[in-house]
Amino acid sequence: MAMSHLTDAGAEQNRISPQAGLSARSIRARWAAGTFVPSEALDLPEGAEVEIILRPVEAEATGAQTGLGRRRWRWLSFGRRRPRSLLGRRWPWLLFPQRRPWLLFGLSLLVYAACRLWGLDRFPIYFFADEAFHPVRAAELAQHGLRSAGGQLFPIYFEAAAQRWTPAFALYVHLLPVVLFGKTVVVTRATTALVSLLAALAVARLLARPFGARYWWSGVLLLGRMPAWLLHSRTGFETAMMTSFFAGFLYFYLRYRLDRPAYLFPAIILAAMTFYTYSNGQIVMGAAALLLALADSAAGAGGRGCLGPCAGLASGLLPAGPPRCARRSPADDWLVLVQAGHARATEGAGVWKALRLGPVAAILVRFAR
């Protein structure tokens, strides 16, 4: 079937001579059984001659038949017109497919943040004593001018209990929120929740760049739905902070290995933050640094140009531990710590006695003196 117009503008047209008293007009006709069937009756005189100009009108006819439905439900289609009409005028960058993963990434971060910040004072139902350690000590540190009880400026190790010292870089993370908003359950847990966003960012970008995953933005949602991570990232424990710093370290280290050696600088900074945030983080970071150093040495000399500056940066960060701090501290905290370890090693039994840690502890005591 074919449709045509009787018009001089591109359709079927009847041109009647002025003598006949008929004006030119345009009508539609359908071709059927070898002849044109007009859509309306033609009141032409017998023997009238007309000029026919053909123009196919299948698209217009189809649109006329279903135009109302198409205009009504066009916004539900996933074609090119939907984003152009609804979003493209105000946000034209959404029309580019390469930008859509970043939009989904931003929405995933909003969902993650909402799940972490909603009802922090109601879940978890407890508020443990270790959660209150860092905000309380941060308030004390601010009152003493960023000095410890022994007068040490910017202390790294704090006495959590009798003769039990712990690295407390997380205390400095809580320092500004405590000064601005005070010591509350919501402020303490919200600080940890916001720091855990670093882990979500690192996991998503790890999937994107080193591993080349297509739906890399879903890493934020996968991390957010883990029950253990949901619980710890909504508490004031330093475990979530240490894990977030370690995830950032892994991301920058892999970028250093795959892209540019300059990424080693933020990797070392995050490694030091992991080391001084949590006691178990020292074991994790020490083992990871040893294994990654072996892998890096076996990979070749691709990053030798920055190993010197990074080694200098690491040597400036690592001595912030107990030996140098103890020499500057009037309380001689490191000496007390090593002597306590020496007593446990000599008086203990089983593994501690079999390892014979007494001579090692004695050497450390002489070094601390």
N, C-alpha and C positions, 0 to 999 in steps of 0.2 A: 504494500500500500504506500502511496506517496501523496503528500499534500502539496498544494501550490496556491499562490495568491494571484488574483487577477488585478494587478496594479502596475503602474508605470514606475514605482519606486522599488522594484525587486520582487513583485508578486504578480499573480495573474490579474491582468487589467483589461477592461473593456473600454475601448476608445470609440465612441460613437460620434459620428459626424455632427457638427452643430445643426445641420439642416434637419436632422432627425429629431432634435429637441431633447436629446439625452446627454447627461453629463457623465464624465469619467468617474468611475468608482472602483473599489477594491473588494473582492470577495474571496472566500476560500473554496477550494474544490479538491475532491479526492479522486485519484485515478483508480478506476475499477472496471474490469471487463473490457479493456481497450478504449475507454472513453472517460472524460472528466464528469464527475457528478458534483455539481455545485452545492454548497451548504445552504443556499436559499434559492427561491424561485427567481428566474431571470425574466423580466418583462421586456424582452427585446422584440422589436418588430421582425416580421418574416423577412429573411434574406439579409439581416444585418451582419456586417463584417466587424470582427473584433481582433485585437492583437493580444496574444497570450505571451506573457513573460513568466518563466518558471523560476520559482525559488523554493527549495525544500523547507518545510516548517515542522519536521518531526520533533525537534527539541522544544519548539514553542508549544506544539500541541501537547507533548508529554508534560511540559511544565504547567500548561493550562489545566490539564486534567488533575494533576496532583500538586499544584502550586500551593494551595492552602495548607495541605499537610506538610509539605517541605518547609514552608516558612515557619510553621508552628513548631516542628521538631528538629529544625536544623541545628539548634544549640546542643542537641544530644549527640550529634555526630562527632567523630574523631578526625574529621578532615582538616584542611588548611584554613577554612573559613572560621571555625569556632575560636581558636586562639587569636585570630586577627580581629574578630569582632568584639570579643569580650576582654582579652588581655593585651592584645598586640598594640592597641592604640596608646595605652598608658604605660605598659612595660614591654617594649618591643624586643628586649633581649630574651624574653621567654620563647620567642619563635625559633631560637637556635637550639637544636637538639643537644649540642655539647654543653649547654648551660643547665640542662634539666637535672643531671646528677647532683650539681651543686645546690639546686633548689631542694631536692630531696634530702641532701645532706643537712641543710639548714633546718628543715622540718624535723628530721630525726634528732638533731641536737635539742630542738625545742621540746620534743616528746621526752627525751632523756632528762632534761633539766626539770621538767614538770614532775616526772616520777620521782625525782630526788628531793625536790624542795617542798612538795605538798605534804602537809601534816607531819612535820619533823618532830613536833612535840608529842605526837600520839603514837608514832611507830618509828623505831622499836619502843615497846612499852616500858623499858627500863632506861635508866641513865647511870651507866657504870662509873665507878670512881676513877678509872683510868681515862675516861672521857673528859672529866673535869680537871685532869692534871695540867694539860697544856694551857687552857685559858686562865687558870688561877696563877700558874707560873708566869704567863705572859703579862698579866696585870702587875705582878710583883716586879718583874723585870722593867716594866715601864715606870714604875714608881721609883726605882733605884737608878734611873738614868742608864738603862741597858747594861747594867753591871750585876754580877752575881753577888751572893752574900759575902764572898771572899774578896770582892773588889775587881774581879776580872771583867774586862770589857768584851762584850759579845761572846759570852760563854757558849760552848757547844754541848758539853756534857753536864747533866744535872743529876742530882741524887734523888732517885725515885723512892728509895727506901733506905734502911740502914745498910751501908756498905754495898749498895746496889746502884750503879750509875748507868745512865742510859743516854744515848745521843738524842738530842731534842731539837732538830732543825724545824720540826713541825711547830714548835713554840713560836718561832719567828713568823710563820704563816698565820698563826692566830693573833699575832700582836696587833696589827692594824684593825681587824674587826673588833677586837676587845676594846681597844681605845675608842673606837667610833661608836660602837653599839652596846658595849657592856658585856658582862658575863651572863649569858642566858643559854638555855638548851638549844633554842633555835639558831642563835648565832654560831654556837660551837659546831653543830651538825651541818649548818649551811656552808660553813667554810670548807669542811671536808667534801661536801657534795659538789661545790664549785670546783675544787681542785681535781675531783674525779673526772671532770670534763676533759682534762688533759689526756686521760686514758682513752676516753671515747674518740677524741681527735686522733690520737696516735694509732689506735686500732684501725680506724677507717682509712687513714692515709697509708698505713702499712699494706692494707689490701689493695689500695689504688696503685701506688708507685712500685714497690718492690715485687709484688705478686701479680699485678695487672688484672685484678678481678673486675668484672664488668659492673656488678652491683656492689661496689666498694662501700657506698654510703650505708648499706645495711649492717655493716659492722657495728655501728653505734647502737642499733636496735638489738642486735645479738648480744652485745655486752650488757646492755641495760636489762635484758630479761633473765640474766643469770641470777638465781636466788641468793647465792652467797655474796655476790657483788652488790646486789640490791640492798642487802642487810648492812654490809660494812660501809658502803658509800653513804649511808644515811646515819651513821654514827660519828662520834668524835674520835674514834681510834685512829692512830697514825698508820695503821696497816694500809688503808685505802690510799693515803698520800704516798707512801712508799711504792705501792704498786703503780700508781699513776706516773710517778717520776721514772720508774724503771721502764714503763711502756714508752715514755718519751725518749729515754735513752736508746732503746732498741730501734725506734724509728730513725733517729738522727744517725745512729751508727750504720744502719743499712743504707741510708742516703749517702753517707761518707764512702761506703764501699762501692756503691753503684754509680754515684753522680759526681760529687765534688769533695775533695779532701777538707774543705772549709767546714763541712758539717761535723767534723770531729770536735770542734770547739763546744758547741751546745751539747754534744753527747757527753763530753767530760764533765760539764757543769751539772747536767742531770744525773750523771753517775755519782758525783759528790753529794748531791741532794738526796739520792737514794741511800747512800752510805750513812749519812748523818740524820736520817729521819727515824729509823727503826733499828733496834738491835739485830733482829734477824736479817734486815736488809744488808748488813755488813757481810754476812756469810753469802747471801745471794749475789751481791755485787762483786765480792772477791772472787767467787767461783766463775761468774760470768766474765769478769775482766780477764782472768787467766785463760779461759777457753777461747775467748774472742781474740786475745793477743796471739795465741798460737795459730788460730785460723788466719789472722791478718798477716802474720809473718810468712805463712805458707802461700798466701795469695800473691805475693810479689811486692814490689816497691812502688806501687801506684800512688801511695800517699806519703812518701818520704819527705816531700817538701814541707809538710806541716807537722811532722812528728816532733820536730824540735820545739816549736812554739807550744804545741799541745803538751809535750812533756814538761815544759816550764810551767804551764798552767796547772797541770796535775800536781806538780811538786809544790805549788803554792796553795793548793786546796787541801791536799792530804795531810800536811803537817798541822792542820788545825785540830787534829785529834788530841787525845789525852797527853802525850809526852810534852809537846810544846806548851799546851795550855797549863799543864801542871807546873812547868818551870816558871810561868808567869804568875801563877796563883799562890797567894800566901798560904792558903789552906793545904797546899801540896796534895790535891785530890788524887792525882794519878799514883803517887806513891802509896797512899792508903789503898787504892784499888788493887795495885799489883801485890801488895803485902797480903791483902785478903785472898787473892787468887793463890798466892804461895801457901797460905795456911790451908786452903781447901785441897790443894794438890798434895801436900805432905800428910794431912790428917785423913784424907779420903781413902777409900778402898776400891777394889775392882779395877775398872778401866783407868781411873785417874791415877791410881798407884802404879798400874802396869805401864802407863805412858811415861812415868818418871818426869813429871813437869817441874819438879822442884828446882833443878839446876837452871832451867830456862827462866823460871820466875825470878830466881836470884840474880841472873844477869840483867833482867829488866829492872829490878830494884836498884842495882848499882847504876844503870843507865839513867834512871829517873833522878837519882841523887846528884 
